[in-house]
Amino acid sequence: MATTRVGSRAMRGVRNMPSKISASAAGRWEKVPIQDVWKRLQECKPDSPQREEIRNYLLEKFLPLVRYNAERIHTRLPDEVDIEDLMSAGVFGLMDAIDAFDLDRKVKFETYCAPRIRGAILDELRSMDWVPRLVRHRTSKFEQARQQIEMSTGVSPTDDQVAMHLGLAGEEFDKVKRDSFAVNTRSLTQRCFSSDGSRDVREIDVIKDDSQHNPSSEVQRRDLKDLITKGLSRAERLIVILYYYEGMTMKEIGSTLDLSESRVSQMHSSILLRLKAQMHHRTKDLEPVED
């Protein structure tokens, strides 16, 4: 199960971003009014060193806008989405906004670049989402209908009520309902909850391992087997153990004990009747012990 990560395009963009400009260059442009900086950027030739220097200065100057928009979007996302990944994608929007900004439109750059940054982040999120957008839309539509009915009636709605609310029926409603339960992926290394110590507890630390046996359950299972088979003959004990614990059929048990299948079935029925009578008198022995 892969962790949620920023797309390859965003990661390449972060690696290829120009390094920070020198302190002297930054100080030189800091002293120039921002309107004059934009004019100078537009006057420079596309491949000139000065244009690259001004562009880098503007990237650093408006980089906080990327973090601001990334944090606002991150509050509505699952914990496994890294805010640094969102910022990496948002940098593309900022770079595109700097290249496309036009002073003649009389719009503040902060106002102009915000939709570009958010759009770049949302585009990257869509590319990371393995569930198609149509399925997401159906999921949202189904959940909204369910919540509206529950708010008006005060109880959880039935499928018929949701279907009537959506105006759907038959296979069409079944498809929408299936899509509403789309499976999401989770990272096993993401934080599950904080611990008292300095180390957070991850999902992989608390996930159930079905391949391991619980020693307590094994002891209880053995004690129950001993209680059930107590007082039975060797052949009767083998029939109970082989049938209920080893999963063998009556025919297989008969071959093992050199008995006919019908004889094994007859002995099995007799054993059950005796065990029911014994368990009726041992009910207190099977009750859980209170701590």
C-alpha positions in Angstrom: 0.0 0.0 0.0 1.7 3.2 -1.2 1.8 6.3 0.8 0.2 9.4 -0.6 2.8 11.4 -2.4 3.1 14.4 -4.8 3.1 13.6 -8.5 6.3 13.2 -10.5 5.7 16.5 -12.3 5.6 18.4 -9.1 8.7 16.7 -7.7 10.6 17.4 -10.9 9.5 21.0 -10.7 10.8 21.4 -7.1 14.2 19.8 -8.0 14.5 22.1 -11.0 13.6 25.3 -9.2 16.3 27.8 -9.3 18.4 28.2 -6.2 17.9 31.2 -3.9 19.3 34.5 -5.3 22.2 36.1 -3.5 21.6 38.5 -0.6 22.9 41.4 -2.6 20.6 40.7 -5.5 17.6 40.3 -3.2 18.5 43.5 -1.4 18.8 45.4 -4.7 15.3 44.5 -5.8 13.8 44.9 -2.3 14.6 48.6 -2.6 12.8 48.9 -5.9 9.0 49.6 -5.9 7.1 46.4 -6.8 5.4 48.0 -9.8 8.9 48.9 -11.2 10.0 45.3 -10.6 7.2 44.0 -12.6 7.8 46.5 -15.4 11.5 45.5 -15.5 10.6 41.8 -15.6 8.3 42.4 -18.7 11.0 44.5 -20.4 13.7 41.8 -20.1 14.3 39.3 -22.8 13.0 35.8 -22.1 16.5 34.2 -21.6 18.3 37.1 -20.1 20.1 36.6 -16.7 18.4 39.6 -15.2 14.9 38.2 -16.0 15.9 35.0 -14.2 17.1 37.0 -11.2 13.9 39.1 -11.0 11.8 35.9 -11.4 13.6 34.2 -8.6 13.2 37.3 -6.4 9.4 37.3 -7.0 9.2 33.6 -6.3 10.8 34.0 -2.9 8.7 37.1 -2.2 5.4 35.5 -2.9 6.2 32.0 -1.7 4.2 32.6 1.6 1.1 32.8 -0.6 1.7 29.2 -1.6 1.9 28.0 2.0 -1.2 30.0 2.9 -3.3 28.4 0.2 -1.8 25.0 0.8 -2.7 25.1 4.5 -6.3 26.2 3.7 -6.8 23.2 1.4 -4.9 20.8 3.7 -7.5 21.4 6.5 -10.1 19.5 4.4 -7.9 16.6 3.4 -7.0 13.3 5.2 -4.0 13.3 7.5 -1.9 11.2 5.1 -1.7 14.1 2.6 1.5 16.0 3.2 1.3 19.7 3.2 4.8 19.9 1.7 3.5 18.0 -1.3 0.7 20.5 -1.7 3.2 23.4 -1.6 5.4 21.6 -4.2 2.4 21.6 -6.5 1.4 25.2 -5.6 4.8 26.5 -6.7 3.9 25.6 -10.3 0.9 27.9 -10.0 3.0 30.7 -8.6 5.6 30.3 -11.4 2.9 30.3 -14.1 1.2 33.4 -12.5 4.5 35.3 -12.5 5.1 34.5 -16.1 1.5 35.4 -17.2 1.0 38.5 -15.0 0.0 41.6 -16.9 0.3 45.0 -15.2 -2.1 46.6 -17.7 -5.0 44.7 -16.2 -4.7 46.8 -13.0 -5.1 43.8 -10.7 -3.0 43.1 -7.7 -0.7 40.2 -8.1 -1.8 38.6 -4.8 -5.4 38.6 -6.1 -4.4 37.2 -9.5 -2.1 34.4 -8.4 -4.3 32.9 -5.6 -6.6 31.0 -8.1 -3.6 29.8 -10.1 -2.0 28.4 -6.9 -5.1 26.7 -5.7 -5.8 25.3 -9.2 -2.3 23.8 -9.4 -2.8 22.2 -6.0 -6.2 20.8 -6.9 -5.0 19.5 -10.2 -2.2 17.6 -8.4 -4.7 16.2 -5.9 -6.9 14.9 -8.7 -3.9 13.3 -10.4 -3.1 11.5 -7.2 -6.7 10.3 -6.6 -7.1 6.8 -8.1 -10.9 7.0 -7.9 -12.5 8.6 -11.0 -14.1 12.0 -10.6 -17.5 10.6 -11.7 -17.4 8.2 -8.9 -16.5 10.9 -6.4 -19.4 13.0 -7.7 -21.8 10.1 -7.2 -20.4 9.5 -3.7 -21.0 13.2 -2.8 -24.6 13.1 -4.3 -25.5 9.9 -2.4 -24.1 11.2 0.9 -25.9 14.6 0.5 -29.2 12.8 -0.1 -28.7 10.5 2.9 -27.9 13.5 5.2 -30.8 15.5 4.0 -33.3 12.7 4.7 -31.7 12.0 8.1 -31.9 15.7 9.1 -35.6 15.9 8.2 -36.7 12.6 9.7 -34.2 12.2 12.6 -33.4 8.5 11.7 -31.1 6.8 9.2 -32.8 6.5 5.8 -33.5 3.3 4.1 -32.3 2.5 0.5 -35.9 3.0 -0.8 -36.0 6.5 0.8 -32.7 7.5 -0.7 -33.6 6.1 -4.1 -36.9 8.1 -4.1 -35.0 11.2 -3.1 -32.5 10.8 -5.9 -35.2 9.8 -8.4 -33.3 6.5 -9.2 -34.4 2.9 -9.2 -33.2 -0.6 -10.0 -29.7 -1.1 -11.3 -29.1 2.7 -11.7 -29.5 3.2 -7.9 -27.5 0.1 -7.1 -24.6 1.5 -9.2 -24.7 4.9 -7.4 -24.8 3.1 -4.0 -21.8 0.9 -4.9 -19.9 4.0 -6.0 -20.7 5.7 -2.7 -18.7 3.1 -0.9 -15.5 3.5 -2.9 -12.5 2.1 -1.2 -9.7 4.5 -0.1 -6.1 3.7 0.4 -4.2 4.5 3.6 -0.5 4.6 4.3 0.7 2.1 6.9 3.4 4.6 8.0 1.0 7.5 8.7 0.3 8.6 12.3 -2.5 6.7 14.0 -2.5 8.7 17.3 0.0 10.4 19.5 1.6 8.5 22.4 2.8 9.7 25.8 6.4 9.5 24.6 8.1 11.3 21.8 7.3 8.7 19.2 3.9 8.7 17.4 2.0 5.4 17.0 1.7 4.5 13.3 -1.0 2.5 11.6 1.4 -0.4 11.1 2.0 -0.5 14.8 -1.6 -1.2 15.7 -2.9 -3.2 12.7 -4.2 -6.7 13.5 -2.0 -9.5 12.4 -4.3 -12.5 11.6 -1.3 -14.8 11.0 -0.4 -14.7 14.7 -2.3 -16.7 17.3 -3.4 -15.2 20.6 -1.9 -17.3 23.4 -5.0 -16.6 25.6 -7.4 -17.8 22.9 -5.3 -20.9 22.4 -5.4 -21.7 26.1 -9.2 -21.2 26.2 -9.6 -23.3 23.1 -7.6 -26.2 24.7 -9.5 -26.0 28.0 -12.8 -26.1 26.2 -11.7 -29.1 24.2 -10.6 -30.9 27.3 -13.9 -30.1 29.0 -16.0 -31.2 26.1 -14.2 -34.5 25.6 -13.9 -35.4 29.3 -15.5 -38.8 30.0 -15.6 -39.9 26.3 -13.9 -43.0 25.0 -10.9 -42.8 22.8 -12.9 -43.3 19.6 -15.5 -40.8 20.7 -12.8 -38.2 21.5 -11.2 -38.7 18.1 -14.6 -38.2 16.3 -15.1 -34.9 18.2 -11.6 -33.7 17.6 -11.3 -34.7 14.0 -14.7 -33.4 13.0 -14.8 -30.1 14.9 -11.1 -29.2 15.3 -9.5 -30.8 12.2 -12.4 -30.2 9.8 -12.5 -33.8 8.5 -15.7 -35.3 7.0 -17.5 -38.3 8.4 -16.2 -40.5 5.5 -12.6 -39.4 6.2 -13.0 -40.1 10.0 -14.5 -43.5 9.2 -11.4 -44.4 7.1 -9.1 -43.2 9.9 -10.9 -45.2 12.6 -11.8 -48.2 10.4 -15.5 -47.6 10.7 -18.3 -47.1 8.3 -19.5 -43.6 7.5 -23.0 -44.4 8.9 -21.5 -45.7 12.1 -19.5 -42.6 12.6 -22.6 -40.4 12.0 -24.5 -42.6 14.5 -21.8 -42.2 17.1 -21.6 -38.5 16.4 -25.3 -38.0 17.1 -25.0 -40.0 20.3 -22.0 -37.9 21.5 -23.9 -34.7 20.9 -26.9 -35.8 23.0 -24.6 -36.7 25.9 -22.6 -33.5 25.6 -25.7 -31.4 25.6 -26.7 -33.0 28.9 -23.3 -32.6 30.4 -23.0 -28.9 29.3 -26.4 -28.2 30.9 -25.0 -29.2 34.3 -21.7 -27.3 33.7 -23.1 -23.9 32.7 -21.4 -22.2 35.6 -18.0 -23.5 34.5 -18.4 -21.9 31.1 -19.4 -18.4 32.4 -16.8 -15.7 32.1 -14.9 -14.8 35.3 -15.4 -11.2 36.4 -12.3 -9.2 37.2 
